[in-house]
Amino acid sequence: MAELDDNALVTLEETKIFLEQTGDEQDQLIEMLINSVSTFIDNYTGRNLIEATYTDLELDGNGEAIMYLPNWPVVSASITEDDIALTEGKTADYLLYKPTGKLNVLLAGQVG
């Protein structure tokens, strides 16, 4: 029997409700379709759309004040630069726009 991959965007139960399926004779086919479509969507968007924890990401901002995190929306972030913890906020080291993953590193005296 097929199983759902970790990147499955819907559950078997959700799909069966949508398809108005009550039996289990089509479960293997439905799971294969969920896996195929979920993988296609991830590849098409270039993103993993399932909520996940990413640690030890190393991003090179090339000296620019603005960069975009590779996965968003962001729930929380701890950011360091040269092993020094940065603080978030308008009068701190950076602003993080969580819905879009936009990271704005504040330069000395810069706000916003």
Buried (B, 14 or more C-beta within 10 A) or exposed (E): EBEBBEBBBBEBEEBBEEEEBEEEEEBEEBBEBBBEBBBEBBEEEEEBEEEEEEEEEEEEEEEEEEBEBEBBEBEEBEBEEEEEEBEBEEEEBBBBBEEEBBBBBBEEEEEE
